[in-house]
Amino acid sequence: MNSREPNSICKNVKCRRKFFACGYCTRNLKWRAVACSPECYAEYEKQVIEARSKGKQLNLMPERTDMSADEFSDFMQKPHEEIMEITKSELKDHGFTGEEDGISAAEAVDAINDEIRKSKHKNNSYKKKSQAEGE
């Protein structure tokens, strides 16, 4: 099983947290493709509306850290069926087998992101403790 690594950056300018987005959400431009949480997505939507009202051009595409711009463009052109197979493989690499687990893809992505947040929190707590001991 691969380590649970983020592959996207939250488009909410007040957040910018790294998170995991599955291929299916990215290809279909679901909220999980651009934001780390429903709350961040709601804030991002407000930011988009505000920017548009001021005549600003925005890049609305997800910000993936695991693909170049050309790879992302190619990815977005793939048929939905192929993307679903890629997503199943991604989730399997993260230890989720889908229907056999009784877990939906969305639930698996949420579990991966929960683990990423916990790991990040644990690492930050360790750094703070180490810094405090070193003073």
C-alpha positions, 0 to 999 in steps of 0.5 A: 500500500502506498503512503497516503500523500496529497496530490492537490492544493485547495483552491480556497485562498484562505486555506491552500491545504494539500489534500488527496483528490481521486481521478474521478472527482478531478475528471468530473470537476466535483467539489473534491477536485478543488477543495479539501472540504465542503466548507472550503468549497463554499468559501472558494465559490464566494471567492470566484463570484467576487473575482468575476464581479470585478472582471478578473479571469480565474483558473478554475481547474483543480491544482494537482501536484502529481501532474504537469499541465500537459499531463493534466490536460491529457487526463481531462480528455480521457473517457469517464470509463477509463478514469473510473478504472484509474480511480479504482486503482488509485484507491486500491493503492491506498488500501481500499477495495471499493464494494468489497469494503462496503465503502464508496469512493467518496468515503474512501477519499474522505478517509484518506484525507482524514489520515493525511490531516492526522499525519500532518497534525502529528508531524506538526505536534512533533516539530513544535515539541522538538522546537520547545525542547531545543530552546 
